[in-house]
Amino acid sequence: MWTLKVYSCETHINHALDVFVAKEETFPIMEKLDEEKMLSTKCEYCDTPASYIVANA
């Protein structure tokens, strides 16, 4: 079983949650990324650093 992970900035977090629920048909776990991870991870919907990860595990 693979894990769906969506990285999102503050602006796109609602969209990321909607997309996750539509694809997985379950509620996700939303976690704030630590500072180190934020620097190297981009939002999947724009080019800004991601603030959150939305995943199912």
Protein Blocks (a to p, Z undefined) as FASTA:
>chain_A
ZZddddddfklmmmmmmmmmmmnopacddddddfklmmmpccfkbcbdcfbdcdfZZ
